[in-house]
């Protein structure tokens, strides 16, 4: 099985998104720049991260073709429609092998893409990070991106304890919550993508365990019933990622929220921040 490596959260204003997540008690990495026209800032958890991403220089963005998937172009186009969780990224130990596995399952793939970027360590020093990505396409949810990522070189430079220490006690990504009118349309793709062939299907949706987090695809009614979330008005008819569930120290997270003007709703063992108040992707802050 493949675990969640990270979630891409596409935003129009990276500084504003950084301020928002910082006010919730998250620690963020300094802004970094990609050679293909985007910039990011990360929230590192124990074994995965959230990537706040914005367009930096549109003139550097290339277009997707049969030989190459354009990460920057995809997120640029996503932002023309809405903000929110644009991509689910799973961890890879060998991108070429994963791509061959995907092809054998009949999934549509693109050639491997390698790149590097500079990162700033907590002490202010600069290091070079390298990554290898393998992209694939889910025709029934084409406006959400999917790929696997391998941190090729110096992963010890990437993962930093100082960046994984959060004032709200955030530790793990517990679940990625999709919404779709027909959840069963997506079980075959997500099963092949994650390598998890065992799943639970009910009238509410489909659930499966990836290596380090749960993947849920719920109907709009179930999203409302389970989490008190309304379907975002700008989410496409095909659905997409509606919410992220993150384990936190609930008292510390509530204290951070109470000091801000950010609306939230206590619900069972969650603090719920709706998508309209959280740059397009709802947050379910769950007791650790």
KEGUVO-110567 format. One line per 2 residues: number of its first residue (from 1); their letters; for each residue x, y, z of N, C-alpha, C. Coordinates in steps of 0.001 Angstrom, whole numbers, m for minus. Layout:
<atoms>
NUM> A> X Y Z X Y Z X Y Z  ... $
</atoms>
This chain:
<atoms>
1> XX> 837 m1201 0 0 0 0 869 1247 0  362 2294 m619 1058 3578 m634 398 4516 374 $
3> XX> 1214 5180 1163 691 6147 2114 584 7524 1488  m147 8404 2155 m265 9785 1693 1075 10491 1917 $
5> XX> 1603 11085 870 2826 11881 978 2471 13318 1308  1551 13899 520 1074 15240 840 m199 15571 74 $
7> XX> m804 16667 492 m1982 17227 m158 m1606 18609 m667  m1911 18880 m1928 m1673 20217 m2488 m2913 21072 m2229 $
9> XX> m2705 22211 m1589 m3779 23172 m1318 m3506 24419 m2151  m4224 24574 m3243 m3994 25682 m4170 m4701 26937 m3660 $
11> XX> m3954 28028 m3574 m4493 29297 m3050 m4067 30439 m3961  m4857 31490 m3944 m4525 32664 m4739 m3418 33489 m4078 $
13> XX> m3479 33621 m2776 m2568 34493 m2026 m1836 33647 m996  m583 33307 m1296 169 32410 m413 413 33049 949 $
15> XX> 729 34321 990 980 34982 2275 m257 34960 3161  m1433 35202 2562 m2675 35176 3330 m2966 33772 3850 $
17> XX> m2706 32754 3034 m2930 31376 3471 m1951 31001 4585  m716 31448 4464 263 31201 5532 m208 31837 6845 $
19> XX> m694 33064 6767 m1175 33749 7976 m2352 32992 8590  m3246 32486 7735 m4420 31749 8211 m3995 30497 8976 $
21> XX> m3161 29683 8366 m2757 28439 9016 m1884 28697 10243  m1087 29739 10192 m295 30105 11369 m1207 30487 12530 $
23> XX> m2287 31208 12237 m3215 31617 13289 m3950 30426 13893  m4022 29308 13148 m4623 28088 13672 m3647 27299 14546 $
25> XX> m2403 27746 14605 m1419 27075 15441 m472 26156 14707  m450 26234 13370 470 25416 12583 1786 26160 12351 $
27> XX> 2874 25420 12310 4179 25947 11910 4333 25759 10412  4814 26780 9708 4972 26708 8255 6432 26888 7865 $
29> XX> 6832 26205 6798 8180 26392 6283 8251 27717 5528  9463 28292 5402 9596 29502 4579 9157 29247 3139 $
31> XX> 8722 30274 2478 8285 30162 1087 9435 29677 208  9137 28723 m654 10113 28189 m1609 9550 28325 m3017 $
33> XX> 10433 28252 m3992 10045 28522 m5373 10414 27351 m6278  9467 26977 m7142 9698 25920 m8113 10242 26521 m9409 $
35> XX> 11040 25762 m10146 11577 26280 m11416 10523 26408 m12509  9317 25887 m12262 8278 25894 m13298 7152 26877 m13002 $
37> XX> 7399 27853 m12104 6469 28973 m11989 5526 28982 m10813  5668 28047 m9851 4837 28062 m8661 5706 28245 m7416 $
39> XX> 5070 28547 m6306 5778 28697 m5034 4954 27999 m3956  5622 27607 m2857 4888 26875 m1837 5409 27165 m437 $
41> XX> 4630 26737 525 4996 26733 1933 4324 25507 2533  5047 24782 3388 4588 23475 3826 4222 23446 5303 $
43> XX> 3286 22575 5623 2962 22217 7004 3340 20749 7156  4448 20493 7849 4930 19125 8000 4274 18468 9212 $
45> XX> 3714 17277 8978 3173 16460 10055 4131 15285 10271  3702 14253 10967 4644 13193 11321 5168 12433 10115 $
47> XX> 4323 12144 9147 4787 11359 8007 4190 11827 6682  3645 13025 6678 3152 13619 5438 3059 15121 5659 $
49> XX> 2643 15857 4649 2583 17309 4807 1493 17899 3936  1136 19131 4264 232 19933 3450 1067 20938 2691 $
51> XX> 820 21083 1407 1563 22010 562 647 23159 147  839 24320 761 152 25518 291 862 25979 m969 $
53> XX> 116 26133 m2050 730 26385 m3349 39 27534 m4055  823 28407 m4680 286 29518 m5468 1138 29689 m6720 $
55> XX> 572 30363 m7699 1321 30708 m8907 2260 31856 m8580  3510 31733 m9010 4504 32779 m8791 4839 33518 m10075 $
57> XX> 5128 32781 m11138 5527 33383 m12410 4878 32600 m13541  3765 33111 m14031 2999 32373 m15029 3766 32178 m16330 $
59> XX> 4726 33037 m16613 5488 32908 m17857 6357 31645 m17875  6618 31054 m16727 7425 29839 m16652 6586 28566 m16768 $
61> XX> 5273 28706 m16784 4402 27539 m16773 4269 26953 m18169  4495 25649 m18272 4298 24934 m19534 2923 24275 m19518 $
63> XX> 2550 23701 m20650 1237 23066 m20764 1373 21544 m20768  360 20871 m20289 331 19415 m20315 218 18926 m21754 $
65> XX> 987 17878 m22087 850 17210 m23371 1059 15710 m23146  1107 14936 m24208 1220 13486 m24055 2541 13079 m23416 $
67> XX> 3548 13921 m23544 4871 13587 m23025 5128 14137 m21628  4289 15032 m21155 4570 15656 m19867 3299 16203 m19247 $
69> XX> 3136 15929 m17962 2065 16543 m17206 2602 17820 m16574  1859 18913 m16691 2287 20187 m16121 1632 20391 m14761 $
71> XX> 2411 20167 m13706 1935 20403 m12340 1503 21849 m12174  2332 22764 m12635 2023 24186 m12492 805 24574 m13325 $
73> XX> 732 24050 m14554 m406 24364 m15406 m1709 23838 m14832  m1671 22636 m14256 m2865 22070 m13651 m3367 22954 m12520 $
75> XX> m2461 23389 m11639 m2873 24205 m10494 m3253 25622 m10909  m2631 26159 m11927 m3069 27455 m12477 m4509 27357 m12936 $
77> XX> m4833 26298 m13687 m6193 26134 m14200 m7177 25845 m13068  m6751 25087 m12057 m7600 24825 m10901 m7989 26144 m10235 $
79> XX> m7020 27036 m10091 m7269 28314 m9419 m8151 29253 m10233  m8290 28999 m11513 m9224 29786 m12308 m10671 29453 m11943 $
81> XX> m10864 28270 m11352 m12200 27824 m10957 m12466 28030 m9472  m11473 27730 m8628 m11672 27824 m7187 m10357 27614 m6458 $
83> XX> m10367 27867 m5154 m9268 27497 m4282 m9640 26175 m3595  m8644 25486 m3056 m8939 24272 m2311 m7893 23205 m2515 $
85> XX> m8231 21989 m2083 m7318 20856 m2212 m7345 20363 m3648  m6273 20631 m4363 m6258 20357 m5800 m5707 18988 m6145 $
87> XX> m4866 18389 m5251 m4185 17154 m5621 m3958 16270 m4393  m4126 14964 m4600 m3757 13948 m3625 m2467 13299 m4100 $
89> XX> m1461 13291 m3236 m138 12781 m3593 220 11634 m2648  551 10481 m3207 966 9338 m2411 2472 9147 m2494 $
91> XX> 3014 8475 m1490 4461 8297 m1398 4915 7152 m2292  6053 7353 m2945 6625 6319 m3812 8052 6010 m3372 $
93> XX> 8427 4752 m3505 9829 4358 m3318 10513 4143 m4655  9729 4002 m5702 10269 3811 m7051 9189 4237 m8038 $
95> XX> 9319 5442 m8566 8270 6012 m9413 8056 5194 m10681  9148 4748 m11304 8996 3972 m12537 8210 2690 m12297 $
97> XX> 8494 2013 m11184 7764 790 m10858 6296 1085 m10600  6038 2170 m9874 4646 2540 m9611 3905 2841 m10905 $
99> XX> 4540 3548 m11809 3888 3868 m13080 3575 2600 m13873  4485 1634 m13827 4226 370 m14508 3055 m355 m13854 $
101> XX> 2987 m311 m12521 1860 m919 m11821 548 m259 m12236  556 1071 m12306 m661 1788 m12694 m1090 1411 m14114 $
103> XX> m119 1330 m15009 m431 967 m16398 m1048 m429 m16469  m514 m1359 m15666 m1021 m2732 m15691 m2464 m2807 m15210 $
105> XX> m2874 m1811 m14425 m4253 m1744 m13941 m5158 m957 m14889  m4582 m489 m15993 m5368 260 m16958 m5544 1726 m16619 $
107> XX> m4739 2247 m15679 m4831 3664 m15316 m3992 4502 m16272  m4469 5692 m16589 m3788 6580 m17528 m2645 7304 m16822 $
109> XX> m1432 7200 m17351 m253 7785 m16710 498 8717 m17666  1406 9475 m17071 2330 10329 m17809 3759 9911 m17458 $
111> XX> 4746 10258 m18286 6131 9904 m17966 6608 10541 m16665  7581 9889 m16039 8177 10381 m14796 8740 11778 m14985 $
113> XX> 8615 12589 m13933 9106 13972 m13982 10015 14215 m12785  11250 14619 m13038 12221 14915 m11984 12467 16416 m11914 $
115> XX> 12642 16923 m10694 12982 18335 m10544 13645 18560 m9195  14225 19736 m9032 14830 20118 m7761 14459 21549 m7416 $
117> XX> 14580 21865 m6144 14359 23232 m5695 15189 23494 m4446  15355 24752 m4134 16073 25145 m2929 15106 25213 m1750 $
119> XX> 15584 24833 m579 14786 24913 642 15605 25593 1733  14896 26206 2663 15541 26884 3791 15357 26041 5048 $
121> XX> 16457 25715 5714 16407 24952 6951 16080 25883 8120  15692 25327 9262 15332 26174 10409 16432 27141 10842 $
123> XX> 17696 26791 10600 18791 27697 10973 19076 28759 9918  18274 28773 8841 18433 29772 7789 19316 29343 6637 $
125> XX> 20011 28213 6762 20882 27744 5683 20044 27189 4534  20633 27136 3350 19941 26691 2144 20454 25328 1714 $
127> XX> 19545 24489 1261 19910 23177 732 19127 22924 m551  19614 21980 m1343 18930 21610 m2581 18181 20298 m2357 $
129> XX> 16910 20292 m2676 16083 19097 m2583 15741 18601 m3981  15624 17290 m4125 15275 16707 m5416 14090 15768 m5265 $
131> XX> 13229 15753 m6273 12017 14957 m6226 11802 14270 m7576  11097 13152 m7520 10666 12462 m8730 9175 12203 m8595 $
133> XX> 8402 12621 m9596 6942 12494 m9559 6441 11602 m10688  5393 10875 m10392 4724 10071 m11408 3238 10414 m11418 $
135> XX> 2773 11040 m12491 1399 11544 m12557 473 10545 m13237  m768 10542 m12824 m1791 9762 m13502 m3096 10549 m13523 $
137> XX> m4032 10067 m14302 m5269 10816 m14553 m6471 9952 m14227  m7420 10543 m13523 m8676 9862 m13196 m9784 10552 m13997 $
139> XX> m10231 9961 m15106 m11193 10639 m15985 m12494 11032 m15295  m12889 10307 m14244 m14160 10607 m13579 m14019 11712 m12534 $
141> XX> m12779 12134 m12278 m12545 13273 m11395 m11349 14049 m11952  m11544 14551 m13165 m10438 15133 m13925 m9939 16459 m13358 $
143> XX> m10744 17119 m12558 m10329 18413 m12004 m9619 18278 m10660  m9335 17035 m10262 m8479 16759 m9111 m7253 16016 m9620 $
145> XX> m6074 16402 m9142 m4838 15785 m9597 m4393 14656 m8683  m3687 13677 m9269 m3194 12527 m8528 m1778 12208 m8994 $
147> XX> m856 12011 m8063 476 11551 m8439 1190 10929 m7253  2277 10224 m7561 3152 9679 m6524 4438 10484 m6526 $
149> XX> 5081 10575 m5357 6273 11408 m5204 7334 10635 m4431  8557 10708 m4934 9721 10108 m4277 10719 11232 m3982 $
151> XX> 11055 11394 m2706 12074 12378 m2321 13436 11726 m2532  14042 12012 m3671 15207 11265 m4121 16449 11488 m3263 $
153> XX> 16752 12734 m2986 18022 13063 m2350 17794 13896 m1091  18575 13607 m85 18580 14388 1155 17212 14516 1817 $
155> XX> 16460 13404 1966 15187 13533 2673 15361 13998 4112  16559 13749 4676 16804 14206 6052 16827 15729 6122 $
157> XX> 17165 16393 5015 17096 17851 4982 15650 18330 4889  14812 17521 4240 13414 17924 4049 12655 17891 5371 $
159> XX> 12727 16757 6067 11964 16582 7299 12733 17194 8464  12139 18205 9082 12794 18931 10162 11889 18961 11392 $
161> XX> 12457 18579 12546 11654 18538 13766 11051 19898 14089  11804 20953 13835 11290 22298 14133 10062 22622 13298 $
163> XX> 10006 22106 12058 8850 22349 11207 7685 21411 11533  7954 20353 12285 6915 19391 12642 6354 19636 14043 $
165> XX> 6781 20712 14679 6319 21062 16016 5327 22210 15901  4074 21974 16307 2994 22931 16089 2361 23353 17407 $
167> XX> 2023 24622 17498 1423 25156 18726 89 24494 19049  m610 24001 18032 m1903 23344 18256 m1767 21836 18479 $
169> XX> m518 21361 18569 m292 19945 18805 m564 19056 17616  m639 19610 16406 m931 18809 15213 103 17700 15049 $
171> XX> m394 16501 14733 520 15375 14599 352 14638 13276  m860 14208 12966 m1056 13342 11810 m2234 13788 10953 $
173> XX> m2128 13451 9674 m3288 13533 8793 m4098 12262 9006  m5319 12410 9479 m6146 11246 9813 m6950 10760 8617 $
175> XX> m7473 11683 7792 m8316 11280 6665 m8340 12359 5601  m8467 11918 4360 m8736 12791 3216 m10168 12491 2793 $
177> XX> m11011 13520 2818 m12445 13327 2583 m12829 13919 1230  m13201 13039 307 m13731 13450 m991 m15247 13530 m904 $
179> XX> m15835 14287 m1804 m17286 14290 m1943 m17620 14005 m3400  m18651 13204 m3616 m19084 12854 m4970 m20532 12376 m4909 $
181> XX> m21285 12694 m5930 m22665 12211 m5989 m22725 10700 m6125  m21683 10118 m6716 m21627 8663 m6912 m20282 8136 m6416 $
183> XX> m20120 7964 m5119 m18826 7532 m4574 m18287 6240 m5180  m19172 5316 m5527 m18710 4035 m6064 m18001 4186 m7405 $
185> XX> m18194 5324 m8080 m17487 5564 m9342 m15979 5616 m9146  m15539 5858 m7919 m14126 6165 m7686 m13369 5089 m6930 $
187> XX> m14066 4023 m6521 m13366 3029 m5694 m12302 2281 m6475  m12552 1994 m7747 m11577 1242 m8534 m10302 2044 m8738 $
189> XX> m10457 3329 m9083 m9275 4165 m9285 m8494 4331 m7984  m9177 4701 m6904 m8481 4953 m5645 m7854 3677 m5090 $
191> XX> m8500 2538 m5322 m7916 1274 m4902 m6631 968 m5653  m6636 1176 m6966 m5432 958 m7756 m4344 1953 m7428 $
193> XX> m4734 3187 m7208 m3767 4251 m6893 m3092 3994 m5548  m3866 3635 m4546 m3325 3454 m3200 m2738 2067 m2974 $
195> XX> m3139 1090 m3803 m2713 m279 m3584 m3565 m993 m2551  m4611 m357 m2083 m5516 m950 m1097 m6746 m1481 m1826 $
197> XX> m6879 m2782 m1866 m8005 m3382 m2573 m9165 m3725 m1643  m8938 m3545 m320 m9995 m3816 647 m10644 m2500 1026 $
199> XX> m11925 m2410 895 m12614 m1154 1201 m14015 m1462 1723  m14609 m459 2345 m15964 m605 2864 m16881 313 2065 $
201> XX> m17951 m253 1551 m18902 512 742 m20273 472 1398  m20863 1654 1592 m22204 1768 2154 m22980 2773 1327 $
203> XX> m24221 3023 1728 m25020 4026 1020 m24437 5425 1193  m23605 5614 2234 m22999 6927 2485 m21788 7175 1612 $
205> XX> m21114 6097 1194 m19922 6286 393 m18977 5103 476  m17704 5385 189 m16657 4369 151 m15522 4809 1071 $
207> XX> m14988 3872 1854 m13861 4159 2743 m12777 3111 2525  m11519 3538 2557 m10404 2607 2482 m9242 3156 3290 $
209> XX> m8409 2258 3791 m7254 2646 4580 m6020 2656 3692  m5427 3819 3471 m4106 3876 2874 m3102 3541 3977 $
211> XX> m1815 3589 3670 m815 3151 4639 m795 4021 5889  m1175 5292 5778 m1063 6185 6940 m2267 7097 7153 $
213> XX> m3324 6925 6380 m4513 7773 6524 m5690 7096 5839  m6869 7493 6218 m8072 6963 5588 m8471 7827 4402 $
215> XX> m8919 7186 3337 m9488 7872 2177 m10984 7621 2185  m11763 8689 2187 m13210 8578 2204 m13785 9300 992 $
217> XX> m14774 8689 357 m15550 9352 m703 m16998 9308 m260  m17547 10464 85 m18890 10540 651 m19852 11260 m281 $
219> XX> m21120 10940 m160 m22144 11714 m846 m22277 13071 m153  m22836 14069 m825 m23068 15357 m155 m23899 15216 1120 $
221> XX> m24901 14323 1108 m25732 14132 2296 m24918 13552 3446  m24027 12612 3150 m23195 12017 4193 m22175 13021 4715 $
223> XX> m21634 13858 3832 m20712 14904 4262 m21371 15812 5294  m22628 16121 5074 m23381 16958 5995 m23695 16201 7289 $
225> XX> m24123 14964 7157 m24534 14187 8322 m23353 13842 9225  m22217 13469 8629 m21069 13022 9418 m20286 14189 10016 $
227> XX> m20117 15250 9215 m19200 16316 9621 m19841 17694 9705  m21129 17779 9375 m21789 19078 9426 m21342 20027 8337 $
229> XX> m20817 19481 7250 m20286 20306 6165 m21257 20367 4997  m21494 21570 4500 m22260 21737 3274 m21342 21545 2078 $
231> XX> m21903 21106 986 m21137 20963 m247 m20691 22339 m718  m19367 22555 m890 m18919 23865 m1379 m19584 24218 m2698 $
233> XX> m20036 25438 m2819 m20804 25848 m3993 m19970 25811 m5271  m18638 25931 m5151 m17802 25983 m6345 m17126 24655 m6658 $
235> XX> m17471 23594 m5929 m16880 22301 m6251 m17542 21766 m7515  m16788 21166 m8436 m17382 20721 m9707 m18363 19568 m9504 $
237> XX> m19202 19338 m10497 m20205 18271 m10418 m19569 16903 m10186  m18369 16701 m10707 m17689 15414 m10550 m17197 15179 m9125 $
239> XX> m17183 16226 m8316 m16704 16119 m6942 m15234 16478 m6821  m14685 16196 m5653 m13290 16526 m5379 m13015 16379 m3893 $
241> XX> m11851 16836 m3462 m11496 16774 m2043 m12218 17895 m1319  m13021 17523 m337 m13834 18504 388 m13235 18897 1723 $
243> XX> m12495 17986 2369 m12023 18253 3726 m10798 17407 4049  m10026 17895 5007 m8897 17155 5566 m9122 17028 7064 $
245> XX> m8945 15825 7579 m9054 15582 9020 m7642 15466 9591  m7315 16317 10553 m5965 16386 11116 m6051 16191 12621 $
247> XX> m5211 15321 13153 m5178 15097 14601 m4391 16209 15287  m4992 16800 16314 m4399 17918 17045 m4666 17737 18538 $
249> XX> m4049 18593 19339 m4452 18740 20738 m5664 19658 20722  m6825 19107 21022 m8070 19840 20811 m8145 21113 21658 $
251> XX> m7668 21062 22878 m7707 22250 23736 m6811 23353 23179  m5628 22978 22721 m4700 23977 22179 m5200 24532 20849 $
253> XX> m5813 23670 20043 m6366 24139 18774 m7540 25082 19016  m8385 24744 19982 m9534 25609 20287 m9058 26948 20831 $
255> XX> m8003 26934 21642 m7452 28185 22164 m6941 29071 21038  m6239 28458 20065 m5728 29222 18926 m6870 29804 18111 $
257> XX> m7896 29006 17859 m9038 29479 17084 m9782 30596 17809  m9879 30489 19101 m10630 31478 19879 m9967 32846 19861 $
259> XX> m8685 32880 19556 m7951 34148 19510 m8072 34829 18147  m8724 34155 17205 m8844 34689 15849 m10304 35017 15546 $
261> XX> m10521 35527 14345 m11888 35756 13871 m12357 34634 12954  m11662 33507 12996 m12001 32383 12129 m13169 31611 12737 $
263> XX> m14224 31440 11963 m15399 30724 12453 m15108 29231 12543  m15580 28606 13614 m15455 27158 13739 m16638 26630 14533 $
265> XX> m16909 25337 14356 m18045 24700 15023 m17536 23470 15772  m17679 23432 17104 m17353 22194 17832 m18381 21123 17485 $
267> XX> m17906 19926 17148 m18819 18840 16809 m18204 17532 17277  m18811 16914 18284 m18293 15668 18854 m16834 15889 19252 $
269> XX> m15904 15098 18707 m14489 15285 19039 m13742 16016 17929  m14461 16888 17205 m13875 17681 16134 m14073 19181 16399 $
271> XX> m13177 19969 15843 m13427 21390 15610 m13491 21547 14099  m14609 22034 13578 m14853 22070 12145 m14712 23498 11633 $
273> XX> m13836 23686 10652 m13704 24964 9957 m14177 24748 8528  m15231 25441 8130 m15833 25227 6819 m14925 25703 5690 $
275> XX> m15153 25145 4509 m14322 25442 3350 m14297 26934 3019  m15439 27601 3156 m15498 29024 2796 m14618 29877 3712 $
277> XX> m14278 29352 4882 m13429 30077 5826 m11994 29566 5821  m11697 28573 4975 m10393 27908 5018 m9803 27723 3621 $
279> XX> m9909 28753 2783 m9297 28736 1458 m9765 27536 627  m11039 27188 761 m11648 26222 m142 m11612 24777 287 $
281> XX> m10922 24455 1381 m10874 23073 1853 m11189 23067 3346  m12274 22390 3728 m12674 22341 5132 m11626 21610 5963 $
283> XX> m11520 22003 7222 m10595 21368 8158 m11381 20723 9277  m11085 19472 9554 m11673 18738 10665 m10550 18471 11649 $
285> XX> m10467 19299 12667 m9407 19177 13663 m9886 18187 14712  m9226 17058 14795 m9698 15913 15574 m8794 15682 16775 $
287> XX> m9387 15282 17884 m8601 14999 19086 m7622 13860 18832  m6382 14065 19224 m5354 13042 19052 m5653 11824 19919 $
</atoms>
